[in-house]
Amino acid sequence: MKRLQGKTALISGAANGMGAAEARIFADEGAKVIVADVDDTGAKSVVQDIKDAGGTAMAVHLDVSDAASWEKAIDEGQKAFGNINVLVNNAGIAFLKPVQDTSEEEWDKIFAINAKGVFLGTRAVLENMKAAGVGAIVNISSIYGLVGAPSAAAYQATKGAVRLLTKSTASDYAPFNIRVNSIHPGVVRTAMTEDILADPDGQKEILGTTIMERPAEPEEVAWAVLFLASDEASYMTGSEMVVDGGYTAR
């Protein structure tokens, strides 16, 4: 039996990168996938890939920083596919600056997407998950939600917030059989990191403490997300799964 057979999953930021990999793998494993993103063209392309492979998916427009956008996306998804059993809060942005060089506008923007977006998405699905008596939420944090690094103040603050929001939500909703866990990837080869990885000096700096000496491919993180979303992780909640090639092992 496929690992997500009979489940409906909404994945934010699923038009490319890790989100797109998660969407394709979830569909391969039997889920009906709601591909949610502000990039409508990219989301539709991922949906077409899934359908071409024999899966079931739909695209919805989603600005994760806007509560009304969440409500609309969830309503559209549930009308098409039924109750949402799995939510992956994947959408995020990054920029690398120390505190002194970070503007108030930059701080507010990254928090609106990386932290507020997780809060809004989680809040939006909880009532239906409670009514159903089951649910799985996977929040994408980062190794930078676990350890410090130079020139990443705002990004690290958002990912630390996601880590502890995950644990708090897990504590509140375990009685309703809703599991909430976080994933902490290391450096992943996506559009967000392509400029850094294309530069030898940048690559050396960002991969310098990674034991495996390479970035992850998006699918390598997506498989871990799949595990936490599936019933195989039925005794895991409030957990933090590190997928970092050994970055935090030293």
C-alpha positions as CSV (number, residue, x, y, z in Angstrom):
1,M,0.0,0.0,0.0
2,K,1.2,3.5,-0.8
3,R,2.3,5.5,2.3
4,L,-0.2,8.4,1.8
5,Q,-3.0,6.5,0.2
6,G,-6.4,8.1,0.9
7,K,-4.8,11.3,2.3
8,T,-5.1,14.9,1.1
9,A,-2.0,17.1,1.5
10,L,-1.5,20.8,1.1
11,I,2.1,21.9,0.5
12,S,2.9,25.6,0.6
13,G,5.7,26.9,-1.6
14,A,5.3,23.9,-3.8
15,A,5.9,25.5,-7.2
16,N,9.7,24.7,-7.1
17,G,12.6,23.4,-5.1
18,M,11.8,21.3,-2.0
19,G,8.1,22.0,-2.2
20,A,7.8,20.7,-5.8
21,A,9.8,17.6,-4.8
22,E,7.6,17.0,-1.8
23,A,4.5,17.4,-4.0
24,R,5.7,14.8,-6.6
25,I,6.8,12.3,-4.0
26,F,3.5,12.7,-2.0
27,A,1.5,12.1,-5.2
28,D,3.6,9.0,-6.1
29,E,2.8,7.7,-2.6
30,G,-1.0,8.0,-3.2
31,A,-1.9,11.5,-1.8
32,K,-4.2,14.0,-3.4
33,V,-1.9,17.0,-3.5
34,I,-2.8,20.7,-3.3
35,V,0.1,22.5,-4.8
36,A,0.0,26.0,-3.2
37,D,2.2,29.0,-4.1
38,V,2.2,32.6,-5.2
39,D,3.8,31.4,-8.4
40,D,0.7,30.2,-10.3
41,T,2.6,29.2,-13.4
42,G,5.1,27.1,-11.5
43,A,2.4,25.5,-9.4
44,K,0.4,24.5,-12.5
45,S,3.6,23.0,-14.0
46,V,4.1,20.8,-11.0
47,V,0.5,19.7,-11.1
48,Q,0.9,18.8,-14.8
49,D,4.0,16.7,-13.9
50,I,2.0,14.9,-11.3
51,K,-0.9,14.2,-13.5
52,D,1.4,13.0,-16.3
53,A,2.8,10.5,-13.9
54,G,-0.7,9.2,-13.0
55,G,-1.2,11.2,-9.8
56,T,-3.9,13.5,-8.5
57,A,-3.2,17.2,-7.8
58,M,-4.5,20.7,-8.2
59,A,-2.9,24.2,-8.0
60,V,-4.1,27.0,-5.7
61,H,-2.9,30.5,-5.3
62,L,-1.5,31.1,-1.8
63,D,0.2,34.0,-0.1
64,V,1.2,32.4,3.1
65,S,1.5,35.8,4.9
66,D,-2.2,36.5,4.4
67,A,-4.9,34.8,6.5
68,A,-7.7,35.3,3.9
69,S,-5.5,33.6,1.2
70,W,-5.0,30.6,3.5
71,E,-8.8,30.3,4.0
72,K,-9.5,30.5,0.3
73,A,-6.8,28.0,-0.7
74,I,-8.0,25.5,1.9
75,D,-11.6,25.9,0.9
76,E,-10.8,25.3,-2.7
77,G,-8.7,22.3,-1.9
78,Q,-11.2,20.7,0.4
79,K,-14.1,21.2,-2.0
80,A,-12.1,19.3,-4.6
81,F,-10.3,16.6,-2.6
82,G,-12.0,16.5,0.8
83,N,-10.6,17.1,4.3
84,I,-6.9,18.0,4.5
85,N,-5.1,15.4,6.5
86,V,-1.5,16.6,5.9
87,L,-0.1,20.2,5.9
88,V,3.5,20.9,4.9
89,N,4.5,24.5,5.8
90,N,7.3,24.6,3.3
91,A,7.2,28.2,1.9
92,G,10.1,30.4,2.8
93,I,12.6,33.1,1.8
94,A,16.1,33.8,2.8
95,F,18.7,36.5,2.9
96,L,22.0,36.5,4.7
97,K,22.9,39.7,6.6
98,P,24.0,40.5,10.2
99,V,21.7,42.4,12.5
100,Q,23.3,45.8,11.8
101,D,22.8,45.5,8.0
102,T,19.2,44.3,8.2
103,S,16.4,46.8,7.7
104,E,13.2,46.8,9.6
105,E,11.4,46.2,6.3
106,E,13.5,43.1,5.6
107,W,12.9,41.8,9.1
108,D,9.2,42.2,8.8
109,K,9.1,40.6,5.3
110,I,11.0,37.5,6.3
111,F,9.0,37.0,9.5
112,A,5.7,37.5,7.6
113,I,6.6,34.5,5.3
114,N,8.8,32.2,7.3
115,A,7.2,32.5,10.7
116,K,3.7,34.1,10.4
117,G,3.1,31.9,7.4
118,V,3.6,28.8,9.4
119,F,1.3,30.1,12.2
120,L,-1.5,31.1,9.8
121,G,-1.3,27.8,7.9
122,T,-1.3,25.7,11.1
123,R,-4.2,27.7,12.6
124,A,-6.2,27.4,9.4
125,V,-6.2,23.6,9.2
126,L,-6.5,22.7,12.9
127,E,-10.3,22.9,13.3
128,N,-10.9,20.4,10.5
129,M,-8.1,18.2,11.7
130,K,-9.6,18.2,15.2
131,A,-13.0,17.4,13.8
132,A,-11.5,14.5,11.9
133,G,-9.6,13.3,14.9
134,V,-6.3,13.0,12.9
135,G,-3.8,15.1,11.2
136,A,-0.1,15.6,10.5
137,I,1.7,18.9,10.1
138,V,5.3,19.2,9.0
139,N,7.1,22.5,9.3
140,I,10.2,23.2,7.4
141,S,12.7,24.9,9.7
142,S,16.5,24.8,9.1
143,I,19.8,23.8,10.7
144,Y,19.8,27.6,11.3
145,G,16.9,27.0,13.7
146,L,19.3,24.8,15.8
147,V,22.7,26.4,15.6
148,G,24.2,29.9,15.1
149,A,26.0,31.2,12.1
150,P,27.3,34.5,11.0
151,S,25.4,37.0,8.8
152,A,22.0,35.2,9.0
153,A,20.2,37.0,11.9
154,A,16.7,37.5,10.6
155,Y,16.6,34.1,8.8
156,Q,17.8,32.3,11.9
157,A,15.3,34.1,14.1
158,T,12.4,32.9,11.8
159,K,13.6,29.3,11.8
160,G,14.1,29.2,15.5
161,A,10.5,30.5,15.8
162,V,9.3,27.7,13.6
163,R,11.1,25.1,15.7
164,L,9.5,26.2,19.0
165,L,6.1,26.9,17.4
166,T,6.2,23.3,16.3
167,K,6.8,22.0,19.8
168,S,4.1,24.2,21.3
169,T,1.5,23.2,18.7
170,A,2.4,19.5,19.2
171,S,1.8,19.9,22.9
172,D,-1.6,21.5,22.5
173,Y,-3.0,19.2,19.9
174,A,-1.7,15.7,20.7
175,P,-5.0,15.0,22.5
176,F,-6.7,15.4,19.1
177,N,-4.3,12.9,17.4
178,I,-2.7,15.8,15.5
179,R,1.1,15.3,15.1
180,V,3.3,18.3,14.5
181,N,7.0,18.0,13.7
182,S,9.8,20.0,12.1
183,I,12.4,19.3,9.5
184,H,15.8,21.0,9.7
185,P,17.6,20.8,6.3
186,G,21.1,21.8,5.7
187,V,22.2,23.4,2.4
188,V,19.8,22.3,-0.4
189,R,20.4,22.8,-4.1
190,T,17.5,25.0,-5.0
191,A,16.9,28.4,-6.7
192,M,17.4,30.0,-3.3
193,T,21.0,28.7,-3.1
194,E,22.1,28.5,-6.7
195,D,24.0,31.8,-6.7
196,I,26.0,30.8,-3.6
197,L,26.7,27.3,-4.8
198,A,27.8,28.6,-8.2
199,D,30.6,30.7,-6.5
200,P,33.6,28.5,-5.4
201,D,34.2,30.8,-2.4
202,G,30.5,30.9,-1.4
203,Q,30.2,27.1,-1.8
204,K,33.3,26.6,0.4
205,E,31.9,28.9,3.1
206,I,28.4,27.4,3.1
207,L,29.5,23.8,2.9
208,G,32.6,24.1,5.0
209,T,31.3,22.3,8.0
210,T,29.1,19.8,6.1
211,I,30.7,16.3,6.6
212,M,29.3,15.0,3.4
213,E,30.8,18.0,1.5
214,R,27.9,18.5,-0.8
215,P,24.5,20.1,-0.8
216,A,21.3,18.0,-0.5
217,E,19.1,17.5,-3.5
218,P,15.5,18.5,-2.9
219,E,14.3,14.9,-3.0
220,E,16.6,14.0,-0.2
221,V,14.7,16.3,2.1
222,A,11.3,15.4,0.7
223,W,11.7,11.8,1.6
224,A,12.1,12.8,5.3
225,V,9.0,15.0,5.0
226,L,7.1,12.1,3.6
227,F,8.1,9.9,6.6
228,L,6.8,12.5,9.1
229,A,3.6,13.0,7.1
230,S,2.9,9.2,7.0
231,D,1.5,6.9,9.6
232,E,5.0,5.4,9.9
233,A,5.8,8.3,12.2
234,S,2.7,7.7,14.4
235,Y,4.7,8.1,17.6
236,M,6.5,11.2,16.6
237,T,5.3,14.7,17.6
238,G,7.2,17.8,18.7
239,S,10.3,16.2,17.1
240,E,12.9,17.9,15.0
241,M,14.4,15.8,12.2
242,V,17.8,17.0,11.0
243,V,18.6,16.3,7.3
244,D,21.9,18.2,6.9
245,G,24.7,16.0,5.6
246,G,26.4,16.1,9.0
247,Y,26.5,19.9,9.3
248,T,25.5,19.9,13.0
249,A,27.5,16.8,13.9
250,R,30.7,18.8,14.5
